[in-house]
Amino acid sequence: PAIPGVELKIREPDGEGVGEILARSPSLFRGYDGDSEQTERTLREGWLYTGDLGRLDEEGRLHVVGRLKDAIVDATGNTVHPDEVEDLYSGCKDVAELAVAGVPGKGGHELVGALVVPQTDVEGGAQGARERIREFVAVRGEALPYAKRIKTLHFTSRPLPRTHTRKVRRAEVARLLAEKASASAMGARRKRKQQAQQDDPLNTAQIFQEVAGIDPARIVPSADLSQDLGLDSIALAEVAIALAEAARKPAPETLTNVNTVADLLELFDQRAEAATLYPQTAPARAIGFPEPVRRAGHKFLDTLQDVGYGTLLEAKVLGRGNVPHHTNAIIVANHCSHLDVGLIKYALGEYGETIVSAGARDYFFQDTLRATYFENFTHVVPFDRHDSVRKSLDLFVRLLKQGKRVVIFPEGTRSVPGRMGAFKPGLGLLVQASRTGILPVYLSGTHKCMPKGTMLPKREPMQARIGQFLPADVLLERTAHLGRRQQANRIVELTHTALCTLRDGQPFSLEQALPRQSPSEERASLERREKKRKRSSGVEAGS
């Protein structure tokens, strides 16, 4: 807490409550002798603008997270604090020193860069340490939000630049990272020129250029997709879709362990082999029932479900007042158990009567019995998990236009209870394509009630927390100044934050997490969209 007589406040806090720390007191100094400009910047209306970033907790305690001048602003407008990232990547025994700083990226934004001094007195020496550090950074990054992942990693054998008080000189670290990034890009180009021309039936380099705007000379098998090419999750998904279409193969189900261009291309070789070894079989045919029988079956199962969740399992529901009865929504939730969809439907009441969720055709519809049950009497619609992301998006958009409430589990698989994995990029693309808002729902207790591999639930406390509705027009309008990929990524990150705050029992404010643009930002955004519209229609800008 502040010492007696000192008042603290946070200027322009973000969604996590972090902003510049301001302080004032009767003993505050009057200014800098002989430096009126510095005084005007630092002292305003009796407040000292410290230049430090921090947040105040509920008990009024101040938590300092770094310096304002060191903050990194990425392509989606997220503010990343180097000190926090350094803490998130701590614990690797092969690291002697690590410092994080912003590295210039395309479009004026910054990438999260790390300069590492590896240990030398370890197995394999410095070279062995570098290999293990790369693996550590990749694995640790998978569990972090995309904004807080290290995007570019470089090594040095020299000690990190520090002040006489042993603080890292971040400006110097940023300069060293920029120099190393430039040298790496030049090396990649030289390697490309020296490399013998290879047969590339997919036109990989051309696809990278068309989809992500990357110089074809930089597309070499060893190029790291994130650190060398700067691809975010949305761009990587779009490149994978384009490569799949060129190869006439389904898009990969996951890109979790894909780090380099070679890893990405190898996926399509593996999928070709799998298609040969395990040819696709025709889907099982469901036995059709008359519509009155289907309706009666639905009504019986819905009643049974309500009794099961409400009476037998005593499920609790919080936040029903957030349900947007005036419009449709994409229901986004964490996924821990087969009970999740039923709990969502029960929690939403009448609003949940038209919900649907996608079920893998090769699991839920693999034989006639299952196909008959799920097609006639449940809210599960079949999808082929080997289809491209684009086909899956088309399916969900069609369902939303039919008035269905689509349930999405953006982690892509069942998660560890209490932990929130990274979200897949498709959610942001779906909001863009359907212009439908998001209703976050956090589920707890379903894993204990029905763990993976069990057939029947047991009585355990379970709960559904319904969060603030995130309207599509607000999400899209307030991120319109971003590029398409960055916009989709920002929507995914906002939804992830909303669910995490629900999990932690904290309030989430869309107004704070995604504030309105200033008039100048709105004008600039409109001008960019108008120029884009004119280019697409063949009209010269400014004519």
Sequence and secondary structure as in RCSB ss.txt:
>XXXX:A:sequence
PAIPGVELKIREPDGEGVGEILARSPSLFRGYDGDSEQTERTLREGWLYTGDLGRLDEEGRLHVVGRLKDAIVDA
TGNTVHPDEVEDLYSGCKDVAELAVAGVPGKGGHELVGALVVPQTDVEGGAQGARERIREFVAVRGEALPYAKRI
KTLHFTSRPLPRTHTRKVRRAEVARLLAEKASASAMGARRKRKQQAQQDDPLNTAQIFQEVAGIDPARIVPSADL
SQDLGLDSIALAEVAIALAEAARKPAPETLTNVNTVADLLELFDQRAEAATLYPQTAPARAIGFPEPVRRAGHKF
LDTLQDVGYGTLLEAKVLGRGNVPHHTNAIIVANHCSHLDVGLIKYALGEYGETIVSAGARDYFFQDTLRATYFE
NFTHVVPFDRHDSVRKSLDLFVRLLKQGKRVVIFPEGTRSVPGRMGAFKPGLGLLVQASRTGILPVYLSGTHKCM
PKGTMLPKREPMQARIGQFLPADVLLERTAHLGRRQQANRIVELTHTALCTLRDGQPFSLEQALPRQSPSEERAS
LERREKKRKRSSGVEAGS
>XXXX:A:secstr
   TT EEEEES  TTS EEEEEE TT     TT HHHHHHHEETTEEEEEEEEEE TT  EEEEEEGGG EE T
TS EE HHHHHHHT   TTEEEEEEEEEE GGG EEEEEEEEE SSSTTHHHHHHHHHHHHHHHHHHTS GGGS 
 EEEE SS   B TTS B HHHHHHHHHHHHHHHHHHHHHHHHHS     TT HHHHHHHHH   GGG  TT BT
TTTT   HHHHHHHHHHHHHHHTS   S  TT  BHHHHHHHHHHHHHHHHHS            HHHHHHHHHH
HHHHHHHIIIIIS  EEE GGG  TTS  EEEE   STTHHHHHHHHHGGGGGGEEEEEEHHHHTSSHHHHHHHH
HHSSEEEE TTS HHHHHHHHHHHHHTT EEEE TTSS   TT      THHHHHHHHH   EEEEEEESHHHHS
 TT SS      EEEE   B HHHHHHTTTTS HHHHHHHHHHHHHHHHHHHHTT    HHHHS    HHHHHHH
HHHHHHHHHHHTT  TT 
